[in-house]
Amino acid sequence: MPHKKKIEPDRRVLIVDGEPDHLATMSEAFRALSEDRWEVHTAGSAASARKILETVKPALMVLDLNLPEQDGWQLLASLREQQPQLKKVVLPSLATEEKRAASLAAGADLFLEKPISPEGLKSVFAKLCELLDWKLPEGFQGVLRSVGLADLVQMECQARNSSILELYREQSLGRIYIEDGQIIHAVCREISGEAAFQKLFTLTGGTFELREFELPPERTLNRTWEFLLGEAQRQRELLGQRARSGETFSHGAESVSSEPAGAASEILICSAAGEVLLNWQCVAPAARVKLMQKVARCAESLIPELQLGKLDRLEIQLSDGRAILQPRADRLIFARVGPAL
Amino acid sequence: MKPDFKTWFANVAAVPGMLACGIRRPDGKCAGYGDEKVYPAEKIEKLLKQFAGLHEPLAAAEFSPRWTTRAYEYGQLRYVSRPDKWLLLLLVSPESEAVRELDRLAEDFLTRPFK
Protein backbone atom coordinates (compact mmCIF):
# COMPACT_ATOMS: atom_id res chain seq x y z
CA MET A 1 0.00 0.00 0.00
CA PRO A 2 1.27 3.49 -0.73
CA HIS A 3 2.36 5.62 2.20
CA LYS A 4 0.46 8.75 3.27
CA LYS A 5 3.60 10.90 3.25
CA LYS A 6 3.63 13.57 0.53
CA ILE A 7 5.30 12.05 -2.48
CA GLU A 8 6.51 13.86 -5.57
CA PRO A 9 4.81 12.51 -8.75
CA ASP A 10 8.18 11.59 -10.20
CA ARG A 11 8.79 9.20 -7.27
CA ARG A 12 5.80 7.00 -7.97
CA VAL A 13 7.01 3.54 -8.84
CA LEU A 14 5.15 0.47 -10.03
CA ILE A 15 6.61 -3.01 -9.57
CA VAL A 16 5.10 -5.72 -11.75
CA ASP A 17 5.96 -9.31 -10.91
CA GLY A 18 4.07 -12.60 -11.09
CA GLU A 19 5.68 -13.86 -7.86
CA PRO A 20 3.97 -12.43 -4.73
CA ASP A 21 7.12 -13.03 -2.63
CA HIS A 22 9.26 -11.02 -5.04
CA LEU A 23 6.71 -8.21 -5.05
CA ALA A 24 6.70 -8.04 -1.27
CA THR A 25 10.50 -8.17 -0.95
CA MET A 26 11.17 -5.52 -3.56
CA SER A 27 8.43 -3.14 -2.52
CA GLU A 28 9.54 -3.28 1.13
CA ALA A 29 13.19 -2.88 0.19
CA PHE A 30 12.59 0.07 -2.14
CA ARG A 31 10.37 1.85 0.41
CA ALA A 32 13.01 1.41 3.08
CA LEU A 33 15.93 2.37 0.85
CA SER A 34 14.08 5.48 -0.34
CA GLU A 35 13.31 6.37 3.29
CA ASP A 36 9.65 6.45 2.31
CA ARG A 37 10.26 9.01 -0.41
CA TRP A 38 9.03 6.53 -3.02
CA GLU A 39 5.38 5.70 -3.44
CA VAL A 40 5.59 2.03 -4.34
CA HIS A 41 2.68 0.26 -6.02
CA THR A 42 2.62 -3.40 -6.95
CA ALA A 43 0.85 -5.49 -9.56
CA GLY A 44 0.86 -9.25 -10.03
CA SER A 45 -0.38 -9.24 -13.61
CA ALA A 46 -0.36 -7.12 -16.76
CA ALA A 47 -4.07 -6.33 -16.32
CA SER A 48 -3.53 -5.10 -12.79
CA ALA A 49 -0.51 -3.09 -13.92
CA ARG A 50 -2.58 -1.35 -16.60
CA LYS A 51 -5.16 -0.25 -14.04
CA ILE A 52 -2.48 1.25 -11.79
CA LEU A 53 -0.77 2.92 -14.74
CA GLU A 54 -4.07 4.59 -15.66
CA THR A 55 -4.97 5.78 -12.17
CA VAL A 56 -1.64 6.45 -10.45
CA LYS A 57 0.49 7.43 -13.45
CA PRO A 58 3.84 6.33 -12.02
CA ALA A 59 7.13 7.67 -13.33
CA LEU A 60 8.87 4.30 -13.31
CA MET A 61 7.80 0.72 -13.89
CA VAL A 62 9.99 -2.20 -12.81
CA LEU A 63 8.88 -5.30 -14.63
CA ASP A 64 9.53 -9.03 -14.48
CA LEU A 65 8.97 -10.91 -17.73
CA ASN A 66 7.11 -13.88 -16.27
CA LEU A 67 3.55 -12.76 -15.71
CA PRO A 68 0.32 -14.75 -15.78
CA GLU A 69 -1.83 -14.45 -18.92
CA GLN A 70 0.14 -11.76 -20.73
CA ASP A 71 3.94 -11.78 -20.50
CA GLY A 72 6.16 -8.83 -19.71
CA TRP A 73 7.27 -8.25 -23.30
CA GLN A 74 3.69 -7.86 -24.48
CA LEU A 75 2.99 -5.33 -21.73
CA LEU A 76 6.22 -3.50 -22.46
CA ALA A 77 5.62 -3.34 -26.20
CA SER A 78 2.07 -2.06 -25.77
CA LEU A 79 3.24 0.68 -23.38
CA ARG A 80 5.93 1.88 -25.73
CA GLU A 81 3.52 4.13 -27.58
CA GLN A 82 0.80 4.44 -24.96
CA GLN A 83 3.11 5.69 -22.19
CA PRO A 84 6.30 7.01 -23.80
CA GLN A 85 7.19 9.09 -20.72
CA LEU A 86 7.04 6.08 -18.40
CA LYS A 87 10.55 4.86 -17.61
CA LYS A 88 10.64 1.11 -17.96
CA VAL A 89 13.09 -1.28 -16.35
CA VAL A 90 13.07 -5.01 -17.00
CA LEU A 91 14.24 -7.06 -14.03
CA PRO A 92 14.14 -10.79 -14.84
CA SER A 93 15.21 -13.53 -12.44
CA LEU A 94 17.59 -14.86 -15.05
CA ALA A 95 19.12 -12.35 -17.45
CA THR A 96 20.08 -13.66 -20.86
CA GLU A 97 21.30 -11.93 -23.98
CA GLU A 98 18.12 -12.96 -25.78
CA LYS A 99 15.89 -11.44 -23.10
CA ARG A 100 17.90 -8.26 -23.03
CA ALA A 101 17.76 -7.76 -26.79
CA ALA A 102 14.01 -8.41 -26.89
CA SER A 103 13.39 -6.16 -23.86
CA LEU A 104 15.36 -3.22 -25.21
CA ALA A 105 13.75 -3.66 -28.61
CA ALA A 106 10.32 -3.69 -26.95
CA GLY A 107 11.02 -0.35 -25.27
CA ALA A 108 12.83 -1.03 -21.99
CA ASP A 109 15.14 1.77 -20.87
CA LEU A 110 17.23 -0.44 -18.64
CA PHE A 111 17.72 -4.17 -18.28
CA LEU A 112 19.06 -5.54 -14.99
CA GLU A 113 19.11 -8.97 -13.40
CA LYS A 114 16.90 -9.41 -10.33
CA PRO A 115 19.14 -9.14 -7.27
CA ILE A 116 19.39 -12.03 -4.84
CA SER A 117 21.24 -10.28 -2.02
CA PRO A 118 20.59 -7.12 0.04
CA GLU A 119 23.69 -5.57 -1.58
CA GLY A 120 22.27 -6.39 -4.98
CA LEU A 121 18.97 -4.72 -4.06
CA LYS A 122 20.85 -1.60 -2.99
CA SER A 123 22.75 -1.56 -6.27
CA VAL A 124 19.53 -1.91 -8.30
CA PHE A 125 17.86 0.76 -6.17
CA ALA A 126 20.76 3.15 -6.89
CA LYS A 127 20.40 2.57 -10.61
CA LEU A 128 16.63 3.13 -10.45
CA CYS A 129 17.24 6.40 -8.59
CA GLU A 130 19.62 7.49 -11.33
CA LEU A 131 17.08 6.63 -13.97
CA LEU A 132 14.34 8.54 -12.13
CA ASP A 133 16.62 11.56 -11.90
CA TRP A 134 17.50 11.37 -15.56
CA LYS A 135 15.94 14.27 -17.42
CA LEU A 136 15.12 14.21 -21.09
CA PRO A 137 17.09 16.56 -23.26
CA GLU A 138 15.14 19.67 -24.12
CA GLY A 139 13.25 19.54 -27.38
CA PHE A 140 13.02 15.77 -27.27
CA GLN A 141 9.31 15.87 -28.06
CA GLY A 142 8.30 13.65 -25.19
CA VAL A 143 9.81 10.41 -26.39
CA LEU A 144 12.08 8.67 -23.94
CA ARG A 145 15.02 7.12 -25.71
CA SER A 146 16.69 4.03 -24.48
CA VAL A 147 19.55 4.65 -22.14
CA GLY A 148 22.72 4.40 -24.20
CA LEU A 149 26.14 3.19 -23.18
CA ALA A 150 27.47 6.70 -22.57
CA ASP A 151 24.39 7.55 -20.50
CA LEU A 152 24.85 4.50 -18.34
CA VAL A 153 28.58 5.10 -17.80
CA GLN A 154 27.76 8.68 -16.82
CA MET A 155 25.01 7.54 -14.46
CA GLU A 156 27.29 5.02 -12.80
CA CYS A 157 30.10 7.54 -12.39
CA GLN A 158 27.89 10.34 -11.11
CA ALA A 159 26.34 7.98 -8.57
CA ARG A 160 29.85 6.85 -7.54
CA ASN A 161 28.83 3.25 -8.14
CA SER A 162 31.09 0.25 -8.63
CA SER A 163 30.10 -1.98 -11.51
CA ILE A 164 31.21 -3.66 -14.71
CA LEU A 165 29.65 -2.86 -18.07
CA GLU A 166 30.00 -5.80 -20.39
CA LEU A 167 29.39 -5.31 -24.10
CA TYR A 168 28.20 -8.04 -26.43
CA ARG A 169 27.75 -8.64 -30.09
CA GLU A 170 27.27 -12.38 -30.62
CA GLN A 171 29.87 -12.83 -27.87
CA SER A 172 31.58 -10.65 -25.31
CA LEU A 173 33.37 -7.73 -26.91
CA GLY A 174 34.78 -6.13 -23.83
CA ARG A 175 34.32 -4.68 -20.37
CA ILE A 176 34.46 -1.31 -18.66
CA TYR A 177 35.28 -1.42 -14.95
CA ILE A 178 33.94 1.39 -12.77
CA GLU A 179 35.01 1.63 -9.12
CA ASP A 180 33.46 4.24 -6.84
CA GLY A 181 32.52 6.32 -9.88
CA GLN A 182 35.96 6.15 -11.49
CA ILE A 183 36.61 4.29 -14.73
CA ILE A 184 39.62 2.20 -13.83
CA HIS A 185 39.98 -0.35 -16.61
CA ALA A 186 38.66 -1.17 -20.08
CA VAL A 187 39.35 -4.16 -22.23
CA CYS A 188 38.21 -4.87 -25.78
CA ARG A 189 39.36 -8.26 -26.93
CA GLU A 190 43.15 -8.04 -27.19
CA ILE A 191 43.53 -4.35 -26.33
CA SER A 192 43.11 -2.55 -23.02
CA GLY A 193 43.21 0.94 -21.56
CA GLU A 194 42.11 4.10 -23.32
CA ALA A 195 42.26 2.55 -26.79
CA ALA A 196 39.91 -0.22 -25.64
CA PHE A 197 37.52 2.27 -23.99
CA GLN A 198 37.30 4.34 -27.16
CA LYS A 199 36.91 1.32 -29.39
CA LEU A 200 33.98 0.04 -27.32
CA PHE A 201 32.23 3.37 -27.88
CA THR A 202 32.68 3.24 -31.66
CA LEU A 203 31.21 -0.23 -32.08
CA THR A 204 27.60 -0.43 -33.17
CA GLY A 205 24.93 -3.09 -33.22
CA GLY A 206 25.73 -4.65 -29.84
CA THR A 207 24.15 -4.63 -26.43
CA PHE A 208 25.51 -4.18 -22.95
CA GLU A 209 24.89 -5.50 -19.47
CA LEU A 210 25.57 -4.09 -16.04
CA ARG A 211 27.30 -6.60 -13.80
CA GLU A 212 28.30 -6.65 -10.18
CA PHE A 213 31.74 -5.19 -9.61
CA GLU A 214 34.79 -7.37 -9.22
CA LEU A 215 38.40 -6.27 -9.23
CA PRO A 216 39.92 -6.14 -12.72
CA PRO A 217 43.13 -8.03 -13.51
CA GLU A 218 44.87 -4.67 -13.95
CA ARG A 219 44.17 -0.92 -13.79
CA THR A 220 44.78 0.77 -17.09
CA LEU A 221 42.85 4.06 -16.79
CA ASN A 222 43.45 7.00 -14.50
CA ARG A 223 41.85 9.93 -16.32
CA THR A 224 38.53 11.39 -15.20
CA TRP A 225 35.35 9.86 -16.55
CA GLU A 226 34.38 13.24 -18.01
CA PHE A 227 37.57 13.30 -20.08
CA LEU A 228 37.22 9.68 -21.20
CA LEU A 229 33.58 10.08 -22.23
CA GLY A 230 34.34 13.36 -23.99
CA GLU A 231 37.22 11.81 -25.91
CA ALA A 232 35.12 8.76 -26.84
CA GLN A 233 32.37 11.05 -28.12
CA ARG A 234 34.91 13.04 -30.14
CA GLN A 235 36.28 9.84 -31.73
CA ARG A 236 32.78 8.68 -32.55
CA GLU A 237 31.92 11.98 -34.23
CA LEU A 238 35.17 11.85 -36.20
CA LEU A 239 34.35 8.37 -37.47
CA GLY A 240 30.85 9.57 -38.37
CA GLN A 241 32.25 12.47 -40.37
CA ARG A 242 34.59 10.12 -42.24
CA ALA A 243 31.75 7.74 -43.01
CA ARG A 244 29.54 10.56 -44.28
CA SER A 245 32.34 11.75 -46.55
CA GLY A 246 32.56 8.21 -48.00
CA GLU A 247 35.94 7.45 -46.50
CA THR A 248 36.45 3.82 -45.55
CA PHE A 249 38.52 3.02 -42.54
CA SER A 250 39.27 0.36 -40.05
CA HIS A 251 39.74 0.64 -36.34
CA GLY A 252 42.12 -1.84 -34.85
CA ALA A 253 41.49 -5.39 -35.94
CA GLU A 254 37.86 -4.87 -36.84
CA SER A 255 36.18 -2.74 -39.44
CA VAL A 256 33.82 -0.30 -37.84
CA SER A 257 30.49 0.95 -39.01
CA SER A 258 29.90 4.39 -37.61
CA GLU A 259 26.34 4.49 -38.86
CA PRO A 260 24.04 4.45 -35.89
CA ALA A 261 21.82 1.41 -35.61
CA GLY A 262 18.22 2.09 -36.60
CA ALA A 263 15.28 1.48 -34.29
CA ALA A 264 13.29 -1.74 -34.38
CA SER A 265 10.13 -1.30 -36.42
CA GLU A 266 8.68 -4.81 -36.00
CA ILE A 267 9.14 -7.56 -33.43
CA LEU A 268 7.62 -11.01 -33.49
CA ILE A 269 8.33 -13.83 -31.06
CA CYS A 270 6.72 -17.22 -31.51
CA SER A 271 7.08 -20.65 -29.97
CA ALA A 272 8.96 -23.36 -31.87
CA ALA A 273 5.51 -24.69 -32.87
CA GLY A 274 4.62 -21.34 -34.42
CA GLU A 275 2.31 -19.95 -31.73
CA VAL A 276 2.70 -16.17 -31.62
CA LEU A 277 3.90 -15.04 -28.16
CA LEU A 278 4.57 -11.40 -28.95
CA ASN A 279 3.57 -9.35 -31.94
CA TRP A 280 4.64 -5.74 -32.03
CA GLN A 281 3.77 -3.91 -35.26
CA CYS A 282 4.41 -7.00 -37.36
CA VAL A 283 2.71 -6.53 -40.73
CA ALA A 284 2.58 -10.15 -41.92
CA PRO A 285 2.93 -12.41 -38.87
CA ALA A 286 1.83 -15.66 -40.56
CA ALA A 287 4.40 -15.30 -43.34
CA ARG A 288 7.09 -14.28 -40.85
CA VAL A 289 6.36 -17.35 -38.70
CA LYS A 290 6.54 -19.60 -41.75
CA LEU A 291 9.85 -18.06 -42.76
CA MET A 292 11.29 -18.45 -39.25
CA GLN A 293 10.25 -22.09 -39.12
CA LYS A 294 11.81 -22.72 -42.53
CA VAL A 295 15.05 -21.04 -41.42
CA ALA A 296 15.11 -23.06 -38.19
CA ARG A 297 14.56 -26.34 -40.05
CA CYS A 298 17.19 -25.44 -42.63
CA ALA A 299 19.64 -24.47 -39.86
CA GLU A 300 19.23 -27.83 -38.15
CA SER A 301 19.75 -29.80 -41.34
CA LEU A 302 22.84 -27.78 -42.27
CA ILE A 303 24.73 -28.23 -38.97
CA PRO A 304 26.60 -31.37 -40.12
CA GLU A 305 27.05 -30.02 -43.65
CA LEU A 306 28.57 -26.68 -42.76
CA GLN A 307 30.64 -27.63 -39.71
CA LEU A 308 30.32 -24.07 -38.42
CA GLY A 309 28.44 -24.92 -35.22
CA LYS A 310 24.98 -23.69 -34.35
CA LEU A 311 23.20 -20.89 -36.15
CA ASP A 312 23.00 -17.74 -34.04
CA ARG A 313 20.93 -15.66 -36.44
CA LEU A 314 19.99 -14.94 -40.01
CA GLU A 315 20.26 -11.35 -41.16
CA ILE A 316 18.34 -10.25 -44.22
CA GLN A 317 19.80 -7.15 -45.80
CA LEU A 318 17.05 -5.03 -47.31
CA SER A 319 17.21 -1.86 -49.32
CA ASP A 320 15.71 0.06 -46.37
CA GLY A 321 17.15 -1.73 -43.34
CA ARG A 322 17.61 -5.25 -42.01
CA ALA A 323 15.54 -8.09 -40.66
CA ILE A 324 17.00 -10.44 -38.07
CA LEU A 325 15.77 -13.96 -37.31
CA GLN A 326 17.00 -15.84 -34.26
CA PRO A 327 15.98 -19.47 -33.94
CA ARG A 328 16.21 -20.67 -30.34
CA ALA A 329 15.40 -24.02 -28.77
CA ASP A 330 12.04 -22.90 -27.39
CA ARG A 331 11.19 -19.87 -29.48
CA LEU A 332 11.83 -18.01 -32.70
CA ILE A 333 12.54 -14.29 -32.70
CA PHE A 334 12.10 -11.87 -35.55
CA ALA A 335 12.98 -8.18 -35.53
CA ARG A 336 13.00 -5.69 -38.34
CA VAL A 337 15.34 -2.75 -37.98
CA GLY A 338 14.63 0.29 -40.06
CA PRO A 339 17.15 2.69 -41.49
CA ALA A 340 18.92 4.93 -39.02
CA LEU A 341 17.06 8.18 -38.43
CA MET B 1 32.66 -19.08 -68.26
CA LYS B 2 34.12 -15.73 -69.22
CA PRO B 3 37.71 -15.06 -68.14
CA ASP B 4 36.59 -11.92 -66.35
CA PHE B 5 34.26 -13.96 -64.17
CA LYS B 6 36.93 -16.58 -63.49
CA THR B 7 39.46 -13.96 -62.44
CA TRP B 8 36.94 -12.24 -60.18
CA PHE B 9 35.91 -15.50 -58.54
CA ALA B 10 39.54 -16.64 -58.08
CA ASN B 11 40.27 -13.33 -56.33
CA VAL B 12 37.26 -13.87 -54.07
CA ALA B 13 38.46 -17.37 -53.17
CA ALA B 14 41.92 -16.02 -52.34
CA VAL B 15 40.74 -13.59 -49.65
CA PRO B 16 42.31 -14.71 -46.33
CA GLY B 17 39.70 -16.39 -44.16
CA MET B 18 37.55 -17.57 -47.08
CA LEU B 19 36.63 -21.14 -46.12
CA ALA B 20 34.67 -21.84 -49.27
CA CYS B 21 32.78 -20.03 -51.97
CA GLY B 22 30.46 -21.04 -54.72
CA ILE B 23 28.77 -19.41 -57.66
CA ARG B 24 25.90 -20.53 -59.85
CA ARG B 25 25.30 -19.15 -63.31
CA PRO B 26 21.84 -18.54 -64.75
CA ASP B 27 22.18 -21.73 -66.83
CA GLY B 28 22.56 -23.76 -63.61
CA LYS B 29 26.30 -24.46 -63.92
CA CYS B 30 28.22 -24.10 -60.68
CA ALA B 31 31.79 -23.43 -59.66
CA GLY B 32 33.24 -23.73 -56.19
CA TYR B 33 36.41 -23.25 -54.20
CA GLY B 34 37.07 -24.76 -50.82
CA ASP B 35 38.83 -27.47 -48.89
CA GLU B 36 38.06 -30.63 -50.87
CA LYS B 37 37.54 -32.68 -47.72
CA VAL B 38 35.26 -30.28 -45.86
CA TYR B 39 33.62 -28.37 -48.69
CA PRO B 40 33.80 -30.41 -51.92
CA ALA B 41 32.23 -28.96 -55.07
CA GLU B 42 29.13 -31.17 -54.71
CA LYS B 43 28.48 -29.85 -51.22
CA ILE B 44 28.79 -26.24 -52.36
CA GLU B 45 26.40 -26.91 -55.21
CA LYS B 46 23.94 -28.51 -52.81
CA LEU B 47 24.19 -25.51 -50.47
CA LEU B 48 23.52 -23.10 -53.33
CA LYS B 49 20.39 -25.08 -54.18
CA GLN B 50 19.22 -25.19 -50.55
CA PHE B 51 19.54 -21.46 -50.08
CA ALA B 52 17.78 -20.79 -53.36
CA GLY B 53 14.87 -22.65 -51.71
CA LEU B 54 14.44 -19.76 -49.28
CA HIS B 55 13.40 -17.37 -52.07
CA GLU B 56 9.77 -18.45 -51.85
CA PRO B 57 9.20 -17.96 -48.08
CA LEU B 58 11.20 -14.73 -48.25
CA ALA B 59 8.98 -13.41 -51.02
CA ALA B 60 5.86 -14.58 -49.13
CA ALA B 61 7.10 -12.57 -46.15
CA GLU B 62 7.40 -9.58 -48.53
CA PHE B 63 11.20 -9.48 -48.45
CA SER B 64 13.40 -8.77 -51.45
CA PRO B 65 16.79 -9.14 -49.83
CA ARG B 66 19.95 -7.71 -51.28
CA TRP B 67 21.64 -10.59 -49.48
CA THR B 68 21.29 -12.80 -46.44
CA THR B 69 23.92 -13.62 -43.83
CA ARG B 70 23.90 -16.53 -41.41
CA ALA B 71 26.03 -16.04 -38.33
CA TYR B 72 27.21 -19.34 -36.86
CA GLU B 73 29.35 -20.12 -33.84
CA TYR B 74 32.46 -20.57 -35.98
CA GLY B 75 31.85 -18.53 -39.11
CA GLN B 76 29.48 -16.67 -41.36
CA LEU B 77 27.72 -17.60 -44.55
CA ARG B 78 26.69 -14.92 -47.05
CA TYR B 79 24.23 -15.72 -49.83
CA VAL B 80 23.68 -13.23 -52.64
CA SER B 81 21.17 -13.57 -55.43
CA ARG B 82 21.02 -11.38 -58.52
CA PRO B 83 17.85 -10.66 -60.50
CA ASP B 84 19.50 -12.25 -63.58
CA LYS B 85 19.76 -15.57 -61.60
CA TRP B 86 23.45 -15.48 -60.71
CA LEU B 87 23.95 -16.80 -57.15
CA LEU B 88 26.94 -16.39 -54.84
CA LEU B 89 27.76 -18.22 -51.62
CA LEU B 90 30.61 -17.22 -49.29
CA LEU B 91 31.68 -19.10 -46.16
CA VAL B 92 34.12 -17.15 -44.03
CA SER B 93 36.00 -17.50 -40.76
CA PRO B 94 35.03 -15.16 -37.93
CA GLU B 95 37.32 -12.20 -37.32
CA SER B 96 39.10 -12.68 -40.63
CA GLU B 97 39.79 -10.38 -43.55
CA ALA B 98 37.11 -12.27 -45.45
CA VAL B 99 34.40 -11.42 -42.89
CA ARG B 100 35.29 -7.74 -43.19
CA GLU B 101 35.19 -7.98 -46.98
CA LEU B 102 31.74 -9.57 -47.15
CA ASP B 103 29.79 -6.38 -47.89
CA ARG B 104 32.24 -5.21 -50.52
CA LEU B 105 32.27 -8.60 -52.27
CA ALA B 106 28.48 -8.81 -52.19
CA GLU B 107 28.09 -5.29 -53.60
CA ASP B 108 30.66 -6.06 -56.27
CA PHE B 109 28.87 -9.27 -57.23
CA LEU B 110 25.54 -7.45 -57.48
CA THR B 111 26.85 -4.77 -59.80
CA ARG B 112 29.47 -6.60 -61.89
CA PRO B 113 28.30 -7.15 -65.52
CA PHE B 114 28.66 -10.94 -65.81
CA LYS B 115 27.36 -12.66 -68.92
Interface residues (C-beta under 8 A of the other chain):
Chain A: E170 S250 A253 E254 S255 V283 A284 A287 R288 K290 L291 K294 V295 C298 A299 L302 E305 L306 Q307 L308 G309 K310 L311 D312 R313 L314 E315 I316 Q317 L318 S319 A323
Chain B: V38 K43 K46 L47 Q50 G53 L54 P57 L58 A60 A61 E62 F63 S64 P65 R66 W67 T68 T69 R70 A71 Y72 E73 Y74 G75 L77 L91 E95 R100
